[in-house]
Amino acid sequence: MAEIIQERIEDRLPELEQLERIGLFSHAEIKAIIKKASDLEYRIQRRALFKEDFISYVQYEINLLELIQRRRTRIGYSFKKDEIENSIVHRVQGVFRRASAKWKDDVQLWLSYIVFCKKWATKAQLSKVFSAMLAIHSNKPALWIMAAKWEMEDRLSSESARQLFLRALRFHPECPKLYQEYFRMELMHAEKLRKEKQEFEKAKMDVGNLDYPEEILKGELARIIYKNSVSIMKDAEFHVSLLSIAQLFDFATDLQKEIYDEADTSKPLCSLQVLHTDDPLTWDYVARRELAMETQPAGEQPATKQARAVEVGRKEERSCAVYEEAVKTLPTEAMWKCYVNFCLERFTKKTSSQFLRERRLERTMMAFRKAHELRLLPEFQYKQWVCLPLWISWAEWSEGAQSQEDTEAIFKKALLAVKGADSVTLKDKYLDWAYRSGGYKKARAVFKSLQESRPFSVDFFRKIIQFEKEQESCKMANLREYYERALREFGSVDYGLWMDYIKEELNHPLGRPENCGQIYWRAMKMLQGEPAEVFVAKHAMHQAGRL
């Protein structure tokens, strides 16, 4: 084993000599690197191998690469990269290959390998890593999606992405996420081709010899995916998800109409309702769609706050008319739950219009009462009916009519009465009120008093973080406290918190960039499944943006 370690250290000498020769590292630093490298090599060459030793090895080499980059920038030297960085990258890839071969089932290890290759290796090398990973983890649709997105967005190869989706669907013919992302990819591809063609036409260049099939430009491939997938995935939620994706693309209006079936005005119900008329989600979607529909001609939108409030009120009335039809057609507890939830959401939405506040409260209480009379109000919504709307209304009224002490007393009584998930909204509103009425000091005091009173929303922590950042002397120690507390609650599901924490350490005047590596690995241990994959992708993009 000693001979192997010695040989690997000797393999490093050319790059280390170059680092010293060009002045990026001192002789003492080179000796320290050799000592550390010897220790790391010993750990991954001994008989009893541990994954943590391989991770430590990789992290050390990544830190070295980043330090080399910073020093290159500082002295303005950009030569000898083949002899230095490429040698290190090649070595790290070898360590990753050994680790991924030994711990094949560790998806997080594969994802770390991919992140490294995205930043330091070539696209061809990364493509091989994806292929090796999918050969072992073909049972994980999320990894197929990640690979296909990379082919589409980084390699700009729609054909490779398409082939990956088709292969994935052979393994997972009933996976809704695969169909959704494949559908989205084909629409993105069509949009890209349309923009390219428009640019050529603006430049008055002949596009006759280029491949711009009219069917592709219209999104015909996406339409085929839609037709095939809804014949397999027969639930309303999936149908709605495809419509939501199609609505992100302005050119796909015909496809949107086909999915929703507005083109045929002889039909009283859209195809969504025809196929899924007995699903509450269908009615819920159709009702909420009324809020997004424009009723005024372009350029004739309401100009005053009062007029805008009236227009919002009209849209809400149309939504409620759909819900009223829905609870008659489908008089179930699940349908009433959708209706009541909609009313509660609109009721808790902030507005300066007294008219809207009163109408929303009236509508909410009426929906509760009707569901109760029909004995179709879910048990948990009874608790909402008895506490939440009245407490919120009382607190809002008190804020404008009574003293701060009286309003705070109402919030405290409300939190004693409203328990569980229903209390989340109250806590958010209490924190907002504290900052609005007493500034940061009051908001921090309220946060401290509530920080162990679960459950919370992510927004509860994001609010106090934002309040801290708005202060003239924003304290990094407080931000760390808030992020750590938030991650105790949501660190296993919310990749955004981890990313924001890393950015704070990098950007705050008193941040500690050296903490970012540790935060990254903590995130990789806590996040699972899709959130972990998104975090890895976001972190890689952020790292690339810093270079």
N, C-alpha and C positions, 0 to 999 in steps of 0.2 A: 504493500500500500504506500509506503514511503516513497518508492520509486515513481509511482503514478503521480503522487502529489508534487514531487520535485519536477517531474516532466511538465505538469500543468503550470507550475510557477514559472518554469523556464519559457514556456509558450507565451507568457505575459511580458517577458522582458523587453521585446522590441517596442511594444506600445508604451511601456513605462519609460524606456529610454527616450522615446520621442517626446513624451510629456515633459520630461526634465530638460531635454535639449531645447525645446521651443519656449521654455519658461513658464509653462502653465502650472507646474508643481516643483517644489523644492526637493533637494536630495533627501531631507528628513521626511518629507511627506511621502516620497516614493518608498522609503523603508517602512513607513507605517502601513502603506497599502499592501506591501508584500507580506508583512506580518499578519494583517487581517485576512488577506487572501489565503494564506497558508492554513489559518484556523478554519475558514469557511470550507476550503477544499477537504480538509480532514473530516469535517462533519458529514459531507456528502459522499465520501469514499469509504467510510467504515462499513462494517457488516450490518449493524443495526441502523437502518435508515429511518429518519423521521421527516415528515412533510414540512414541519416548521423550519428545519435546517435549510431545506431547499428554498423556502420562502425568504428566509433571512439572507441567503446568498443572492437571490434575485434582487431583493430590495437594496442591498448594499451596492450592487452593480448599477442599478437605476440611479441611485443617489450620486454615484460617481459620474455617470453620464451627464446628469443634470449639472453637477458642479463643473465639469469640463465645459459645458455649454456656456455657463455663466462667466467663466474665466476667459473663454474665447471672446465673448462679447466685450468684456472689460478691456482687453488689450487689442481687440480688433484683428485677431488672427483666425483665419478660416481654412487653412491648408492642413494636409496630412490626416484628413478624416478617414481615409481608407485604412491607414495604418493604426489609427487610434480607435475612433468610435465603432467602425465596422467590425473590428476585432472583438470589442467588448460585446456588441450586439450578437455576433455569431456565437460567442461563448454562452451568453444568457439563453439564447435559443436552445442550445444543447442541454442546458440545465432544465429548461422547461420541458423539453422532449423527454428527458429521463423521468422527471416528476410525473408528467401526464401519462407516461407508459406504466409507471408503478401504481399511481392512484387514478386509474382511468375513470372511475365513477364520480370523481370530485369535479362537479360542474364549475364551482367557483375558481378552481385552479385553471381550468380551460379558459374561463372568461378573463382571468388575469393574464394568461398567455396571449389572448387576443388583444387586450388593451396594450400590452407591450409592443406587439407587432404593428398595431395601428400607428403607434408613435414612432417606432424606431426601425421597423423592417420594411421590405418592399411589398407591394400589393400582391405580387405572385407568391411570396412566402406566406402572407396572411391567408391567401386563398387555400393553400395547402393545409394550414392549421384548421380552417373551417371544415375542410373535407375530412381530416382526421377526426375531428370532434364529432361530426355528424355520423361518421361510420360507427362510432361507439354509442352516441346518444341520439339515435334516430327516433327514439320514442318521446322526444321532447319537442313539441311544436314550436315553442318560443325560440329555440336555437335555430331552427330552420328559418324562422322569420328574421332573426338577427342576421343570418348569413345572406338572405335574399336582399334585405335592406342595404347591406354593405355593398353587394354587387350593383344594386341600382343607384345608390347615392354616392358611393365613393369610387367605384370602378366605372360608373356610368354605363353599365352593361345591362340593359333591360332584358336581353335574351337570356343571360345567365341567371338573372333573378327569376325570370319566368320558369326556367327549367328547374330551379330549386323549389319553387312553389309546387310545380307539378309533381316532382318527386316526393315532396312532403305530403301531398294529398294522397299519394298512393299508400303511404304509411298511416295517414290519419284522415280517412275519407269523410269523417263526421266531425271534424274540428272547426267550430265556427270562426275562431280567431284566424286560422289560415285563410279561409275564404274571404274574410273581411280585409286582411292585409293584401291578399292577392288582388282583390277588387280595387283597393286603394292604389296599388302599384300600377295597374293598367291605366287607371285614370290619370295618375301622375305622368306616366309615359306619354299618353295622348296629349296632355297639356304641354309637356316639354316640346313635343314635335310641332304642335300648333304655334308655339312661341318662336321656334326656330324658323318655321316657314314664314311667319309674319316678318321676322327680321330680314330674311332674304328678299321678300317682296318689297319691303321698305327701301332696301338698297337697290331695287330694280334689277335683281339678279334672276336669271332663268333657273327655276327649280324643277324643270321638266325631267332632268336626269336623276334627280334625287328621289329617294323612296319615301313618299308621303301619302300612303293609301288613304283615301277618303274615309273608309270604314274605320280605320285606326284613329284618325283625327276626330271622328264623332264618338269614340269610346265604344266601338262595337265589341271589342274583346272584353271590356268590363261588363257589357250587357250580357254576353254569353256566360260569364261567371255568375252574374246575378240569376239568370234563368236556371242554370244547373244547380246552384247552391240552394235556392229556395225550394227546389224539388226534393232536396235531401234534408235540409234544416227547416223543419216545418213550424217553428215557433215564431210568435210575433216579435219577440225581442230581437231576434236575428234579422228579420225583415226590416224592422225599424233602424237597426244599426247600419244596414246598407244604404238606406235612404239618407241617413245623417251624413254618411261619407260622401255620397253623390252630391249633396247640397254644398259641399266645400268647393266644388268646381263649377265655375260660372258657365262653362261651355256645355255642361251636361244637363241642361234643362229638359231636353227630350227624355233622357234616361230617368231623371227625377219624376217626370210626369208618368212615365211608364210604371215605375215602382209604386207611385202613389195613385196612378191611373186617373189623373184629372183630365186627360185628353178626351175621354169619352164622357161627355156631359149627360148622356142618356142614363148613366148609372147613378143611382142615388147615393151610393157609398163608394169610397175609393177601394182599389183592389186590396189594399192593406186590411180594410174593414171586411171585405168580402171573404178573404182567406182566414181572418182571425177575429171575426166578430164576437166570439165568445171569450176573448182574452182581454182582461182589463188594461193591459199595457197598450193595446191598440187604441182604445178610447182615450187613454191618458195622453198618448202621443198626439193624437188628432186634436185634442182639446188644447194642449200646450202650444201646438203649432199656430193657433190663432194669435198668440201673443207676438209671434215673429212676423206675421203677415202685415204688409203695408196697406193701409186703407186710403191714404191720401196720394194724389198724383205726385210724381217727382217734382221737387221744387216748391211744393205747396204744403210742407210740413208745418205743424203748429208753431207759432213764433213766441208765444208767451208761456210762462210756467203754468198758468191756469188752463190754457188751451191744451198743453201737453198732458196735464193731469186728466183732463176730460177724455182725451184720446186714449190714454192708458186705461181709464175706467171702461171705455167702450170695448177695448180688446179683452179685458178681464170678463166683462159681461158675456161676450161671445164664447169665451172659453167655458164659462159656467153653463151656458146654454148647451154646449156639447156634453158636459158632465151630467146635466139634468137628463138629457136624452139617454146617456149611457146607463145611469142608474135605473132608468125605466126598462131599457132593453136587457140589461144584465144586473138584476137586483141582488148582488152578492156582497158579502162583507169585504172582499178584496176590491171591488169596484168603488164602494163607499170610502174605503181607505185611501184610494187614489184621489178622490174628490176632496176629502177632508185635508189630506196632505197638501194639495194644491192651494186650498184656501188658507191654510196655516202659513205656507211659504209666502204668499202674497201679503198676508197680514203682517208678518215680521219684516217685510222689506221696507227700508227707510224711505220716507217721503215727507216733504214739507207741506203737502196738501191735506188740509183737514178733511176735505170731502173724501179723498181716497182712504184715509185712515178709518173714518167712520163707516164707509161702505164696506171696506174689507173686514172690519170687526163684525159688522152685521151679517155679512155673507158667511163668515166662518162660524158664528154661533148658530146660524140657521142650518148649515150643513151638519153640524154636530147634533142639533135637535132632531132633524129629520131621520138621520141614521139611528139615533137612539129610539125614536118612536117605532121604527121598523125592526128594531132589535138586530141591527146589522153594523153596530159600531164596535170595532175590535176593542178588546179589553184594555190594551195599553193606551188607546186613544181616549178612553173614559178619563184616565188620569190627566191627559192633556186638556180635556174639556173642562174638568173641575179646576184645574190650577193655572196652567201656563198662559192662555190668552188674557185672562183677567189680571193676573199678576203683572204681565208686561204692560197692559193698558194702564193699570194703576201707577206703575213706575214712570211711564211716559208722561202721564198727566201730572204726577207729583213734581217731576223735573221742572215743569213750566210754572207750577202754581205754589209750590211749597219750598221749604228750606232744604239745604243739602243734607242736614241731619235727618230730616223726615224721609227724604228719598232713599238715603242709605238704609234706614230702618226698614223700609219696604223691601228693598233688595234682600236684606238679611232674613226677613220673615219668609220671603218667597223661597229662598234656598233651603229653609227648614221644611217647607211644605212640598216643594217639587223635588223629587228624587230621580236617580238614574239618568237615562239618556235625555229625559225631558229637561233636566237641569242645565244641559250644555249651553243652550241658547241664553238662559238667564246669566250664566257666568260670563259669556261673551259680552252681553249688554251691560252687566255690572262693571266690567273692566273698561268698556268704552265710556260709560258715564263717569267713572272715576277720573279718567284722563281728561275728559271734556270739562269737568267741573272743578277738579283740584290739581290738574297737571300731573307731571311724571311722578312726583313724590307720592301723591295719593294713589295713582295707578299701581306703583310698586308695592305699596302697603296692601292693596286689595289682592294683588297677585300673590304676595307672601301668605295672606290669610287663606287663599283658596288652593294653593299649589298641591296640597295633598287630598283635596276633596274631589276625587274622581267621580264620573268620567269628565273628559275635556274634549274640545275640538282642537285640531291643529291650529286653527285661527287664534285660539286663546293665547298660545305661545307666540305665534307670529306677531300678534298685536303688541305684546310687551316688548318683543325684540325691536319692532318698528318704533315704538315710543322711545326706547333707549337711543336708537340711532338718530332720532330727531333732536336730541339734546346737544347743546354746544360742546360739552365735554363728555362725549360718548365713551363709556368705560368698557374696555374689552373684557375685563373680569366679569362684569354683569352679563355681557353677551354670552360668554362661555357658560355662565350659570344657567341662563335661559335655554341655550341650545342643549346642554346636558340634561336639563329637566324635561325638555320636549322629547329628546331621544329616548328617555326612559319609557315614555308612553307610546311613541310612534316610530322609533328607530328601526323596527323590523318591517315597516310597510311604506314609509315616506322617504323616498330617495332624495327629495328636494331639500329636506332638512340637512342631510349630510352634505350635499353640494353647497348649500348656503353657509354652513359652518366652515367648510374648507375655504370658501371665498372670503369670509370674514378674517380668517387667520392670515390670508395672503394680502388683503387690501387694507385692513385697519392699521393705523400708525403704530399701535402697540400689539399687533398680531404677531404670532410666532409661526412663520412658514414651515419651520422644522417639525411642527406638530401635524402637518397635513398628511404625511405618510402614515402616521399612526391612526389618524381619523379615517383615512381610506380603508385600512385593513380592518378597523372596527366595523365599518359599514359593510364590508364584504362578509364579515362573520354574521352580522345581524340580519341583513337583507336576504330574502329568499325569492326564488322564482323570477317573475317578470320585473318587480321593482329592482332587483339586483342587476338584471340585464340593462335596464334603462339607466341605472346609476353608472354602470361601467361605460356605457356609450356617452352619457353626458360628461363624465369626468374626462374621457379621452378627448372630446371636442373642446372642453375648457383648457386642457393641457396644450392642445394644438394651437388654440387661440393665443396662448401666452408666448408662444415661440416667435 
